[in-house]
Amino acid sequence: MSTMEVKIKDVLPASAEVPLMKLSSVLNGLEHGASAMRHHVVQAMTAVKSGKYTIDASAVSRSIIGESVVSGPRSRSARNTSPKLGS
């Protein structure tokens, strides 16, 4: 080892090892999730380009209505955010 090389164990206290291992585990999980998401997107893009991708309009409509019912009506101030003319 040259004089410029430094081992992490020489710099960090032993108490930092467990949190770093947990962080590494979380990052590896995120990487796996991102890979799975990329794979899913590529499959969808391939289906769209080939013309095999179909949309179930009824399912989309039910989902939109279901989400709007669950979220409830927005308040009047949230709906009317544009300034009034002449104010």
C-alpha positions as CSV (number, residue, x, y, z in Angstrom):
1,M,0.0,0.0,0.0
2,S,1.4,3.4,-0.9
3,T,1.5,6.3,1.5
4,M,-1.5,7.9,-0.3
5,E,-3.9,4.9,0.1
6,V,-6.1,5.1,3.2
7,K,-8.3,2.3,4.4
8,I,-11.8,3.2,5.4
9,K,-11.4,1.3,8.7
10,D,-8.5,3.6,9.5
11,V,-10.6,6.8,9.0
12,L,-14.0,5.8,10.3
13,P,-14.8,4.7,13.8
14,A,-16.1,1.1,14.2
15,S,-19.5,2.5,15.2
16,A,-19.9,3.8,11.7
17,E,-19.6,0.4,10.2
18,V,-23.2,-0.8,11.0
19,P,-24.9,2.3,9.7
20,L,-22.8,2.1,6.5
21,M,-23.7,-1.5,6.0
22,K,-27.4,-0.6,6.4
23,L,-27.0,2.3,3.9
24,S,-25.3,-0.1,1.5
25,S,-28.1,-2.5,1.8
26,V,-30.7,0.2,1.2
27,L,-28.8,1.5,-1.9
28,N,-28.5,-2.1,-3.3
29,G,-32.3,-2.4,-2.8
30,L,-32.9,0.8,-4.7
31,E,-30.6,-0.3,-7.5
32,H,-32.5,-3.5,-7.8
33,G,-35.8,-1.6,-7.8
34,A,-34.6,0.7,-10.5
35,S,-33.4,-2.2,-12.7
36,A,-36.9,-3.8,-12.4
37,M,-38.5,-0.5,-13.2
38,R,-36.3,0.0,-16.3
39,H,-37.2,-3.6,-17.4
40,H,-40.9,-2.8,-17.1
41,V,-40.6,0.4,-19.0
42,V,-38.7,-1.3,-21.8
43,Q,-41.4,-4.0,-22.0
44,A,-44.1,-1.3,-22.2
45,M,-42.2,0.7,-24.8
46,T,-41.8,-2.4,-27.0
47,A,-45.5,-3.2,-26.7
48,V,-46.4,0.3,-27.7
49,K,-44.1,0.4,-30.7
50,S,-45.4,-2.9,-31.9
51,G,-49.0,-1.9,-31.6
52,K,-49.8,-4.7,-29.1
53,Y,-50.3,-2.3,-26.2
54,T,-54.0,-1.8,-25.5
55,I,-55.7,0.4,-23.0
56,D,-58.7,-0.7,-21.1
57,A,-60.7,2.5,-21.2
58,S,-63.2,1.2,-18.6
59,A,-60.5,0.4,-16.2
60,V,-58.8,3.8,-16.6
61,S,-62.2,5.5,-16.1
62,R,-62.9,3.5,-13.0
63,S,-59.5,4.3,-11.6
64,I,-59.8,8.0,-12.2
65,I,-63.2,8.2,-10.6
66,G,-62.1,6.0,-7.7
67,E,-59.1,8.2,-7.0
68,S,-61.2,11.4,-7.2
69,V,-63.7,9.9,-4.8
70,V,-61.0,8.9,-2.3
71,S,-59.2,12.2,-2.4
72,G,-62.5,14.1,-2.0
73,P,-63.4,17.5,-3.4
74,R,-60.8,20.2,-3.3
75,S,-61.5,23.3,-1.3
76,R,-62.9,26.4,-3.2
77,S,-59.6,28.2,-2.7
78,A,-57.7,25.3,-4.3
79,R,-60.0,25.2,-7.3
80,N,-60.0,28.9,-7.9
81,T,-56.3,29.8,-7.9
82,S,-56.4,32.2,-10.9
83,P,-56.6,35.9,-10.1
84,K,-60.0,37.6,-10.9
85,L,-60.0,40.0,-13.7
86,G,-60.4,43.7,-12.7
87,S,-58.9,43.1,-9.3
